[in-house]
Structure formats: C-alpha cells, structure tokens
Amino acid sequence: MKIKIKNFGPIKDGILENNGWIDIKKVTLFIGDQGSGKSTIAKLISTFMWIEKALVRGDFDEKWLERKNRLKNYFFKYHRLENYFNHPDNSVIEYVGDAFHFIYEKNTLKVITVLGDNYKLPQIMYVPAERNFISYVKSANELKLSSESLQEFLTEFDNALNSLNSRFELPIDNLIVEYDKQHKIINIKNKDHKVRLSESSSGIQSLVPLYLVSNFLSNSIKISSENKESMSSQEQNRFKNIVVEIYNNDNLTIEQKRLAVSALSERFNKKTFINIVEEPEQNLFPLSQWKMLSSLLVLNNLVLNNKLIMTSHSPYIVNYLSISVQARELIDKINDKDQKDKIANVINLNSTISSREISIYELNNGLISKLSDYEGIPSDNNYLNLMLKKGNEIFDQLLEIEEEL
C-alpha cells in the first residue's frame, strides 16, 4: 500500500523521494510540527482504505464514486477535509491499495481495479486526538456537535466497554478498568483507591479509550481471522441489496449510513485491523508512552496483516520503535533460548518489529521526507531529537552568559 500527496492542505510538494510515494507498512509513523500535515496524511489513508473496502463489498460502484465532487463533498467531509483543496486544479492524491488504485488530479477522480489475491477485508479504526472528551459523555448522542470520526470511535468504545466481563488491566501503573454497565460508569482502580474516569488524569483519560478500543478490535479480528466461515452467495446478494437501501435513504446522515453499513458488514469475515492513531503519547509520562506503545505493537502483531499508523510529537515514540527494531534484529540472529530469555527480560518479544516492516516520515514546511536509518534502525537524527538538542544548546548559551557575569 502507498499514497502520493501534493498541494493538499498544509502539504505542498509532498515527498521528493521514491517518486513521491509514501509507503504504508505494518508500522508507519508521521512526525513533525503541529499543522505540518501529519493528521492530514493519516486521514487521507483512512479515507481511501475505507473507500477501497466499500468498493470491494459492493456498497457502491466505481461510476458512482467517480461522479464530480463525490470524493470531496461526500467522503472528505467525514474527516473535515473538504476545504483542504487550496488549489483544486493542482491537487494530486494517489492511493494504491491491494484492490484498487485511486488517482485524483485536475479535480477528477479515476478508479483503477487491481483486485488480486492479497486483499484482506479490514476493520479500520481512526483514533482521534479529541478522544479525551469521551470521559465526560455516556453515549454518542451527547456528541452531536463533534466530528463524525469521534462519534464512530465512541460507538466502538461503547462496544469495547460492553464486552468487558470483569476487570480489565491497563498497560501502565498496574491500573484496572472497572465498568458499571447498569449506570454506565467507568472507574479506574489501583491497589490504594478508585476514581471515575472523568476524575482521573488527562493521560489516563486519553489512554483508556485508545487501549480499550484497540484491544477490543484487534482481538475481535484475531477471532474473526481464525473463523473460516464466509457468507453464501445468497447472503452476499441480500447484503448488497440492503446496502443500496441504506445509501438511498435520504433520512440518514453520512455517519449514520456508515455505521449502518459497518454493522451490517460484520457478517463478513474481516481479516485484518488497521489502527490509525493520532498522538498515542497524548498527556503521558515518557515511561508510560513506552508501555503504551509496546502494548499497541503487541496488538498489531496479533494478526499478520494488521497495520498501526500513528502521528506523533514525541521523541520517545521514535526511540521505542528503534528499540523494538533492534530487539527483533537480535532475536533473528540468535538461537539460544537463554539469550532470548535475556532479551525478554528487557522488552516484550511480542512488541518487536522487523526493520522491513516500519516507515517513519518527517513533515516540515509542506515537505515530507523519510527518516534515515542505520542498518535498519531508525536514526536519532530526526526532527524531534533535534528539538531536544536545540534546548541543550540554548542552556549552554545561558551558562556562557552566566560565566561572563
């Protein structure tokens, strides 16, 4: 999978390497300043992945999708991207998936079928940065003024909560989630005390919905991928007819149609989980960022074709990914069980990842560049670490001035 973007929102010239292509691998990370376009890329990937899945399912056909302004006014509204066409005639968006190749240029969308044997029907989840608000609401209906992507995320959060049969352990600080289904109250508990999620720290308010939804969906997909049953041809025809009825229902909003089709499509056997996360480190202490990312990588490794796509401002995220890659390189080199046990004492072996399965991209001033690596390990010479270095340089300058006094 790969995507090419030029002259869309904050992204101007796109990436100058690899003929303009951004490779979407098992783990893909976008880093950079606020407003640099990290979330823009993540939302475009989410949008085209969903369109590809909908085309494969037969929710609509290619001619319907290619109608003038269909992409802009229908699909881009979901992530509020419809006004990002600063220069529509010069905007270029191209996405190559396992089933379809989309080309948007000169204000026109073209769809090319490339369906092969590699396509696995995915569960796509976009985890927005605004997830902290979830701590203060009990249902999606209370977020009528918020984004559709946040409403859909809240729906999956409700599903995750309702799936809990007992206490659920979080990956940091030995914290436990307890959910009172009758009163719809979420409690966070440790060995000393218990508080409601709405009364907990901002880091916990961000972590709980992210981790519960990621855990719920990734494990659901693992179970689904192991289930070999599929729909009969008769059931598939009935599904397609219902989808047509849903999309022709003018009384439903775009988000309601998406949710209705998503619920209906659960009868399909989804094979992979695409987890797209904005700022996974949000409001977390550095060590907690490591533990949180480790848990997301473990979930990502549950199924072969899963993907974890992230945006981040944190140097610790890049750092842990480097550690994860280095650990995998060591594991692949040794056969001795005792040596592997030593590595397991340092890092969760299920959170490691091959250097071939990771891409990190930096965004700055409308340009995208792929982070260099050393023997497959992501380089320390990245935008986030340079900011830390700059702080040390300023401190040294202040010390010099103090010495002059």
C-alpha positions as CSV (number, residue, x, y, z in Angstrom):
1,M,0.0,0.0,0.0
2,K,1.2,3.5,-0.7
3,I,-0.1,7.1,-1.1
4,K,1.1,10.2,-3.0
5,I,0.0,13.7,-2.0
6,K,0.7,17.2,-3.5
7,N,-0.9,20.6,-2.9
8,F,-3.4,19.4,-0.4
9,G,-3.9,21.4,2.8
10,P,-0.5,22.0,4.5
11,I,1.2,19.5,2.2
12,K,2.8,21.3,-0.8
13,D,5.4,19.4,-2.7
14,G,4.9,16.1,-0.9
15,I,7.8,13.7,-0.6
16,L,10.6,14.1,-3.1
17,E,11.9,10.5,-2.6
18,N,10.5,7.3,-4.0
19,N,8.8,9.0,-6.9
20,G,6.6,10.8,-4.5
21,W,5.2,7.7,-2.8
22,I,4.7,7.2,0.9
23,D,4.9,3.5,1.8
24,I,2.3,2.3,4.2
25,K,3.9,-0.6,6.1
26,K,2.9,-2.7,9.2
27,V,4.0,0.2,11.4
28,T,4.0,3.7,9.9
29,L,4.7,6.9,11.8
30,F,4.4,10.6,10.9
31,I,6.3,13.1,13.0
32,G,6.6,16.9,12.7
33,D,5.4,20.3,14.0
34,Q,1.7,21.0,14.6
35,G,-0.1,22.0,11.4
36,S,2.6,20.2,9.3
37,G,0.1,17.7,7.8
38,K,0.6,14.6,9.9
39,S,-3.1,14.1,10.6
40,T,-3.9,15.1,7.0
41,I,-2.0,12.1,5.7
42,A,-3.4,9.8,8.3
43,K,-7.0,10.9,7.4
44,L,-6.4,10.5,3.7
45,I,-5.1,7.0,4.3
46,S,-8.1,6.2,6.4
47,T,-10.5,7.6,3.8
48,F,-9.1,5.7,0.8
49,M,-8.8,2.5,2.8
50,W,-12.5,2.8,3.7
51,I,-13.5,3.6,0.1
52,E,-11.5,0.6,-1.1
53,K,-13.2,-1.7,1.4
54,A,-16.6,-0.3,0.4
55,L,-16.0,-0.9,-3.3
56,V,-14.8,-4.5,-2.6
57,R,-18.0,-5.1,-0.5
58,G,-20.1,-3.6,-3.3
59,D,-21.5,-0.8,-1.2
60,F,-21.4,1.3,-4.4
61,D,-19.8,1.1,-7.8
62,E,-16.9,2.9,-9.5
63,K,-19.0,5.1,-11.7
64,W,-21.0,6.4,-8.7
65,L,-17.7,7.2,-6.9
66,E,-16.2,8.9,-9.9
67,R,-19.0,11.5,-10.2
68,K,-17.9,15.1,-10.0
69,N,-17.2,16.3,-6.4
70,R,-18.3,12.9,-4.9
71,L,-14.9,12.4,-3.2
72,K,-14.7,16.0,-2.0
73,N,-18.3,16.6,-0.8
74,Y,-19.2,13.1,0.3
75,F,-16.2,11.2,1.7
76,F,-13.9,14.0,2.7
77,K,-16.5,15.6,5.0
78,Y,-16.1,12.7,7.4
79,H,-12.6,13.9,8.4
80,R,-13.4,17.5,7.6
81,L,-11.0,17.6,4.7
82,E,-13.4,19.0,2.1
83,N,-11.8,22.5,2.4
84,Y,-8.2,21.3,2.0
85,F,-8.3,21.7,-1.7
86,N,-6.4,25.1,-1.7
87,H,-5.7,24.8,-5.5
88,P,-8.1,22.0,-6.8
89,D,-6.6,22.0,-10.2
90,N,-3.1,21.4,-8.8
91,S,-4.0,18.9,-6.0
92,V,-2.8,15.4,-6.6
93,I,-3.8,12.4,-4.4
94,E,-3.0,8.9,-5.5
95,Y,-3.5,5.8,-3.4
96,V,-2.6,2.2,-4.4
97,G,-4.2,-0.5,-2.3
98,D,-4.5,-4.2,-2.7
99,A,-7.8,-4.0,-4.6
100,F,-8.0,-0.5,-6.1
101,H,-5.8,2.3,-7.4
102,F,-7.3,5.8,-7.0
103,I,-6.0,8.8,-8.8
104,Y,-7.3,12.3,-8.0
105,E,-5.9,15.1,-10.2
106,K,-7.3,18.0,-12.2
107,N,-10.4,17.9,-10.0
108,T,-11.3,14.4,-11.2
109,L,-11.2,11.0,-9.5
110,K,-10.2,7.9,-11.5
111,V,-10.6,4.4,-10.1
112,I,-8.5,1.5,-11.5
113,T,-9.3,-2.0,-10.4
114,V,-6.2,-4.0,-9.3
115,L,-8.0,-6.7,-7.3
116,G,-5.8,-9.7,-6.6
117,D,-5.4,-12.4,-4.0
118,N,-3.7,-10.1,-1.5
119,Y,-6.8,-8.1,-0.3
120,K,-7.9,-8.8,3.2
121,L,-11.2,-7.2,4.3
122,P,-10.1,-4.8,7.1
123,Q,-11.6,-3.3,10.3
124,I,-10.5,0.3,10.0
125,M,-10.4,2.5,13.2
126,Y,-9.4,6.1,13.3
127,V,-8.5,7.2,16.8
128,P,-8.8,11.0,17.0
129,A,-6.8,13.2,19.3
130,E,-10.1,14.5,20.8
131,R,-10.7,11.2,22.5
132,N,-10.3,12.8,25.9
133,F,-13.8,14.2,25.6
134,I,-15.1,10.7,25.9
135,S,-14.5,10.7,29.6
136,Y,-17.4,13.1,30.1
137,V,-20.1,11.6,28.0
138,K,-22.2,8.4,28.3
139,S,-23.3,7.9,24.7
140,A,-22.5,9.0,21.1
141,N,-25.7,11.1,21.1
142,E,-24.1,13.5,23.5
143,L,-21.5,14.4,20.9
144,K,-23.9,15.7,18.2
145,L,-21.7,18.8,17.6
146,S,-18.5,16.8,17.4
147,S,-16.8,15.1,14.4
148,E,-18.3,12.0,12.8
149,S,-15.0,10.2,13.3
150,L,-15.1,10.9,17.0
151,Q,-18.7,9.7,17.2
152,E,-17.8,6.4,15.4
153,F,-14.9,6.0,17.8
154,L,-17.2,6.4,20.7
155,T,-19.5,3.8,19.3
156,E,-16.6,1.3,19.3
157,F,-15.6,2.4,22.8
158,D,-19.2,1.5,23.9
159,N,-18.8,-1.8,22.2
160,A,-15.5,-2.4,24.0
161,L,-16.9,-1.5,27.4
162,N,-19.9,-3.7,26.9
163,S,-17.7,-6.6,26.0
164,L,-15.9,-6.5,29.4
165,N,-16.9,-9.3,31.7
166,S,-14.6,-8.5,34.5
167,R,-11.8,-6.1,35.5
168,F,-9.6,-5.0,32.6
169,E,-5.9,-4.3,33.2
170,L,-4.3,-1.3,31.6
171,P,-0.7,-1.5,30.3
172,I,0.6,1.2,32.8
173,D,0.9,1.7,36.6
174,N,-1.0,-1.6,37.4
175,L,-4.3,0.3,36.8
176,I,-7.6,-1.6,36.4
177,V,-10.7,-0.5,34.5
178,E,-14.0,-1.4,36.1
179,Y,-17.2,-0.7,34.2
180,D,-20.6,-0.4,35.8
181,K,-22.8,-1.4,32.8
182,Q,-26.1,-0.6,34.6
183,H,-25.1,3.0,35.4
184,K,-22.6,3.4,32.6
185,I,-19.8,4.5,35.0
186,I,-16.1,3.8,34.2
187,N,-13.9,3.5,37.3
188,I,-10.1,3.5,37.4
189,K,-8.6,1.5,40.2
190,N,-5.2,0.7,41.7
191,K,-4.3,-1.0,45.0
192,D,-5.0,2.1,47.0
193,H,-8.0,3.9,45.6
194,K,-10.7,4.1,42.9
195,V,-11.8,7.1,40.9
196,R,-14.1,7.7,38.0
197,L,-12.5,8.1,34.6
198,S,-13.8,11.7,34.4
199,E,-11.9,12.4,37.6
200,S,-8.6,10.7,36.6
201,S,-5.6,12.4,35.0
202,S,-5.7,13.6,31.4
203,G,-3.2,10.9,30.4
204,I,-5.5,8.2,31.7
205,Q,-8.5,9.8,30.0
206,S,-6.6,9.6,26.7
207,L,-5.2,6.1,27.2
208,V,-8.3,4.3,28.4
209,P,-10.4,4.7,25.2
210,L,-7.4,4.2,22.9
211,Y,-6.3,1.0,24.6
212,L,-9.8,-0.5,25.2
213,V,-10.9,0.0,21.6
214,S,-7.5,-1.2,20.1
215,N,-7.6,-4.3,22.3
216,F,-11.3,-5.0,21.6
217,L,-11.0,-4.6,17.8
218,S,-7.6,-6.4,17.4
219,N,-8.8,-9.4,19.4
220,S,-12.1,-9.4,17.6
221,I,-10.2,-9.5,14.3
222,K,-8.0,-12.3,15.6
223,I,-11.0,-14.4,16.3
224,S,-12.6,-13.5,13.0
225,S,-9.5,-14.3,11.0
226,E,-9.4,-17.8,12.6
227,N,-13.0,-18.3,11.6
228,K,-13.1,-19.9,8.1
229,E,-16.8,-19.5,7.6
230,S,-17.9,-16.9,5.0
231,M,-21.2,-15.6,3.6
232,S,-23.0,-17.7,1.0
233,S,-23.7,-16.1,-2.4
234,Q,-27.4,-15.7,-1.5
235,E,-26.4,-13.9,1.7
236,Q,-24.0,-11.6,-0.2
237,N,-26.7,-10.6,-2.6
238,R,-29.1,-9.8,0.2
239,F,-26.3,-7.8,1.9
240,K,-25.7,-5.7,-1.3
241,N,-29.5,-5.0,-1.6
242,I,-29.7,-3.8,1.9
243,V,-26.6,-1.5,1.4
244,V,-28.3,0.1,-1.6
245,E,-31.4,0.8,0.5
246,I,-29.2,2.4,3.2
247,Y,-27.4,4.7,0.8
248,N,-30.7,5.7,-0.9
249,N,-32.3,6.6,2.4
250,D,-32.2,10.4,2.4
251,N,-33.3,10.5,6.1
252,L,-29.9,9.1,7.2
253,T,-26.8,11.2,7.6
254,I,-23.4,10.1,6.1
255,E,-22.3,9.0,9.5
256,Q,-25.5,7.0,10.2
257,K,-25.1,5.3,6.8
258,R,-21.5,4.4,7.6
259,L,-22.5,3.0,11.0
260,A,-25.4,1.1,9.5
261,V,-23.2,-0.5,6.7
262,S,-20.5,-1.2,9.2
263,A,-22.9,-3.1,11.5
264,L,-24.3,-4.9,8.5
265,S,-20.8,-5.8,7.2
266,E,-19.9,-7.6,10.5
267,R,-21.4,-10.6,8.8
268,F,-18.4,-10.5,6.5
269,N,-15.3,-12.2,7.9
270,K,-12.8,-9.4,8.5
271,K,-9.2,-10.5,8.3
272,T,-7.1,-7.5,9.5
273,F,-7.2,-4.5,11.7
274,I,-6.0,-1.1,10.6
275,N,-5.4,1.0,13.7
276,I,-4.8,4.7,12.8
277,V,-3.9,6.7,16.0
278,E,-3.4,10.4,16.4
279,E,-0.8,11.2,19.1
280,P,-0.7,7.9,21.0
281,E,1.5,9.6,23.6
282,Q,-1.1,12.2,24.5
283,N,-0.6,13.5,28.0
284,L,1.5,10.5,29.1
285,F,4.8,10.4,31.1
286,P,7.7,9.1,28.9
287,L,7.8,5.7,30.6
288,S,4.1,5.4,30.2
289,Q,4.5,6.3,26.5
290,W,6.9,3.4,26.1
291,K,4.5,0.9,27.8
292,M,1.5,2.2,25.9
293,L,3.3,1.9,22.5
294,S,4.6,-1.6,23.4
295,S,1.0,-2.7,24.1
296,L,-0.1,-1.3,20.7
297,L,2.7,-3.1,18.9
298,V,1.7,-6.4,20.7
299,L,-1.9,-5.9,19.5
300,N,-0.6,-5.1,16.0
301,N,1.4,-8.3,15.9
302,L,-1.7,-10.5,16.7
303,V,-2.5,-10.8,13.0
304,L,-0.1,-10.9,10.2
305,N,-1.7,-8.2,8.0
306,N,-2.6,-5.7,10.8
307,K,-1.3,-2.2,10.5
308,L,-0.5,0.5,13.0
309,I,-0.4,4.1,11.6
310,M,0.5,6.9,14.0
311,T,1.1,10.6,14.2
312,S,3.3,11.9,17.0
313,H,5.2,14.9,18.5
314,S,7.1,12.6,20.9
315,P,10.8,11.7,20.6
316,Y,10.1,8.7,22.9
317,I,7.8,7.1,20.3
318,V,10.6,7.1,17.7
319,N,13.1,5.9,20.4
320,Y,10.9,3.0,21.4
321,L,10.4,2.0,17.8
322,S,14.2,1.9,17.4
323,I,14.5,-0.3,20.4
324,S,11.8,-2.6,19.1
325,V,13.6,-2.9,15.7
326,Q,17.0,-3.5,17.4
327,A,15.4,-6.2,19.6
328,R,14.0,-8.0,16.6
329,E,17.4,-7.9,14.9
330,L,18.9,-9.6,17.9
331,I,16.2,-12.2,18.1
332,D,16.7,-13.1,14.4
333,K,20.4,-13.6,15.0
334,I,20.4,-16.0,17.9
335,N,19.0,-19.5,18.5
336,D,20.0,-19.9,22.2
337,K,16.9,-19.9,24.5
338,D,18.8,-18.4,27.4
339,Q,19.9,-15.4,25.3
340,K,16.3,-14.9,24.1
341,D,15.1,-15.0,27.7
342,K,17.6,-12.2,28.5
343,I,16.1,-10.1,25.7
344,A,12.6,-11.0,27.0
345,N,13.6,-9.6,30.4
346,V,14.3,-6.2,28.8
347,I,11.5,-5.9,26.2
348,N,8.3,-7.7,25.4
349,L,9.2,-10.0,22.5
350,N,5.7,-9.7,21.0
351,S,6.2,-5.9,20.6
352,T,9.3,-6.2,18.4
353,I,9.2,-5.5,14.7
354,S,11.4,-6.0,11.6
355,S,13.1,-3.1,10.1
356,R,11.4,-4.1,6.8
357,E,8.0,-3.5,8.3
358,I,8.4,0.1,9.5
359,S,8.4,3.5,7.9
360,I,8.9,6.9,9.6
361,Y,8.2,10.1,7.8
362,E,9.1,13.7,8.9
363,L,7.0,16.7,7.8
364,N,8.3,20.2,7.7
365,N,7.2,23.3,5.7
366,G,5.0,21.4,3.3
367,L,7.6,18.8,2.6
368,I,7.7,15.1,3.5
369,S,10.9,13.1,3.9
370,K,11.6,9.6,5.0
371,L,13.6,9.2,8.2
372,S,17.0,7.7,7.5
373,D,18.2,4.6,9.3
374,Y,21.4,2.8,10.3
375,E,21.3,-0.8,9.4
376,G,17.5,-0.7,9.6
377,I,17.3,1.0,12.9
378,P,15.6,4.5,12.8
379,S,18.1,7.3,13.1
380,D,18.4,9.5,16.2
381,N,19.0,12.4,13.7
382,N,15.3,13.3,13.5
383,Y,13.2,16.4,13.9
384,L,12.1,15.6,17.4
385,N,15.5,14.8,18.8
386,L,16.9,17.9,17.1
387,M,14.5,20.0,19.2
388,L,15.9,18.4,22.3
389,K,19.4,19.2,21.1
390,K,18.4,22.8,20.5
391,G,17.2,23.1,24.1
392,N,20.6,21.9,25.3
393,E,22.3,24.4,23.1
394,I,20.2,27.3,24.5
395,F,21.1,26.1,28.0
396,D,24.8,26.1,27.2
397,Q,24.5,29.7,25.8
398,L,22.8,30.7,29.1
399,L,25.7,29.1,31.1
400,E,28.2,31.1,29.0
401,I,26.4,34.3,29.8
402,E,26.4,33.5,33.5
403,E,30.1,32.9,33.4
404,E,30.7,36.3,31.8
405,L,28.9,37.8,34.8
